[in-house]
Amino acid sequence: MEATVAERGQITLPKAVRDALGLTKGTQLKVELDGGRIILRKNVDDAISRARGRFKLAEGLTTDDVMRELRGRAPGDPVDA
């Protein structure tokens, strides 16, 4: 994949890259130089990441239980009889 640098130094990331990383308008990226390479990293210090670990699940409830409640049965889950 390629991107072209515009007049003001801006680039447009290919849609496949934006979709794969969940990049939307306003997403912040970390920019690093590694020799002759530019490395872009998704900034994980966002609102969701800051909230991680602040909420407690009800007694006996697992994150898998919550995900099944939200998304339904996942492939490979046992079928209830």
C-alpha positions in Angstrom: 0.0 0.0 0.0 1.1 3.5 -0.6 0.2 7.0 0.6 1.2 10.4 -0.9 2.4 13.3 1.2 0.2 16.4 0.4 1.3 20.0 0.3 0.9 20.6 4.0 2.6 17.3 5.0 -0.7 15.4 5.4 -1.2 11.8 4.2 -4.3 9.7 3.8 -4.1 6.2 5.2 -5.6 3.5 3.0 -9.1 2.6 4.0 -8.1 -1.0 4.6 -5.6 0.2 7.3 -8.1 2.6 8.9 -10.8 -0.2 9.0 -8.4 -2.8 10.4 -7.3 -0.6 13.2 -10.7 1.1 13.9 -9.3 4.6 13.1 -11.9 7.2 12.8 -11.9 11.0 12.6 -10.1 12.4 15.6 -8.2 9.2 16.5 -4.7 10.1 17.7 -1.7 8.4 16.4 1.8 8.2 18.0 4.5 9.0 15.4 8.0 7.5 15.9 11.1 7.6 13.8 13.2 4.4 13.4 16.2 5.1 11.2 14.6 5.8 7.8 11.2 4.5 8.8 8.1 6.3 10.2 6.1 4.2 12.6 2.5 5.2 13.4 0.9 3.6 16.4 -2.7 3.9 17.5 -2.8 6.0 20.7 -4.2 3.6 23.3 -4.4 6.3 25.9 -8.0 7.1 24.9 -11.2 7.3 26.9 -11.9 3.5 26.7 -8.4 2.6 27.7 -8.5 5.0 30.7 -11.8 3.4 31.8 -10.3 -0.1 31.8 -10.4 -1.7 35.2 -12.7 0.8 36.8 -15.9 -1.3 36.5 -16.6 -4.4 38.6 -18.6 -7.3 37.3 -21.3 -8.8 39.4 -20.3 -11.7 41.6 -19.9 -14.9 39.6 -20.1 -13.1 36.2 -17.2 -13.3 33.7 -16.3 -11.1 30.8 -17.2 -14.0 28.6 -20.7 -14.0 30.1 -21.0 -10.2 29.4 -19.8 -10.7 25.8 -22.3 -13.5 25.2 -25.1 -11.3 26.6 -24.1 -8.5 24.2 -23.2 -10.5 21.1 -25.0 -13.8 21.5 -23.4 -17.3 21.4 -19.9 -17.4 19.9 -18.8 -20.2 17.5 -17.4 -23.0 19.6 -19.6 -22.3 22.6 -21.4 -25.3 24.0 -25.1 -25.4 23.1 -27.4 -25.4 26.1 -29.7 -28.4 26.2 
